[in-house]
């Protein structure tokens, strides 16, 4: 199977998005009782980055189903 660079790019983007989820969680938990600019920005990045986990699942399924199986 040939390597697809665009899927590797998606995987790298997903890795960065998971890191953003973990970093923004500290700001969300620390500012949970007050609505300020830091909370709003962290909430925005956290919400956008939540697509990373389903993206990992889709990429894993793609690579699993596209492999040639020999029995």
C-alpha positions as CSV (number, residue, x, y, z in Angstrom):
1,X,0.0,0.0,0.0
2,X,1.4,3.4,-0.9
3,X,1.8,6.1,1.7
4,X,-0.6,9.0,1.5
5,X,0.9,12.2,2.7
6,X,-2.4,14.0,3.2
7,X,-3.5,11.3,5.7
8,X,-0.2,11.7,7.5
9,X,-0.9,15.4,7.6
10,X,-4.3,14.7,9.1
11,X,-2.8,12.5,11.7
12,X,-0.3,15.2,12.7
13,X,-3.1,17.8,12.9
14,X,-5.0,15.4,15.1
15,X,-2.1,15.0,17.4
16,X,-1.8,18.8,17.8
17,X,-5.5,19.0,18.4
18,X,-5.3,16.5,21.2
19,X,-2.6,18.5,22.8
20,X,-4.8,21.6,22.5
21,X,-7.6,19.7,24.3
22,X,-5.3,18.9,27.2
23,X,-3.8,22.4,27.4
24,X,-7.2,24.2,27.2
25,X,-8.7,21.9,29.9
26,X,-6.4,23.5,32.5
27,X,-7.8,26.9,31.6
28,X,-11.4,25.7,31.5
29,X,-11.2,24.0,34.9
30,X,-9.3,26.9,36.5
31,X,-11.8,29.5,35.2
32,X,-15.0,27.4,35.5
33,X,-16.8,29.8,37.8
34,X,-16.0,33.0,35.9
35,X,-16.8,34.0,32.3
36,X,-13.8,35.9,31.0
37,X,-11.8,36.2,27.8
38,X,-9.4,33.4,28.7
39,X,-12.3,31.1,29.4
40,X,-14.0,31.9,26.1
41,X,-10.8,31.4,24.1
42,X,-10.0,28.1,25.8
43,X,-13.6,27.0,25.3
44,X,-13.4,27.8,21.6
45,X,-10.2,25.9,21.0
46,X,-11.4,23.0,23.1
47,X,-14.6,22.8,21.1
48,X,-12.9,22.9,17.8
49,X,-10.2,20.3,18.9
50,X,-12.8,17.8,19.9
51,X,-12.9,16.5,16.3
52,X,-9.4,15.0,16.9
53,X,-10.6,11.7,18.5
54,X,-13.2,10.8,15.9
55,X,-10.6,11.7,13.2
56,X,-8.2,9.2,14.8
57,X,-10.9,6.6,14.8
58,X,-11.7,7.3,11.1
59,X,-8.1,7.1,10.1
60,X,-7.6,3.9,12.0
61,X,-10.6,2.3,10.3
62,X,-9.4,3.4,6.9
63,X,-6.0,1.8,7.3
64,X,-7.6,-1.3,8.8
65,X,-10.1,-1.8,6.0
66,X,-7.7,-0.9,3.2
67,X,-5.1,-3.5,4.0
68,X,-5.0,-6.6,1.8
69,X,-5.6,-9.6,3.9
70,X,-4.2,-13.0,2.8
71,X,-5.5,-16.1,4.4
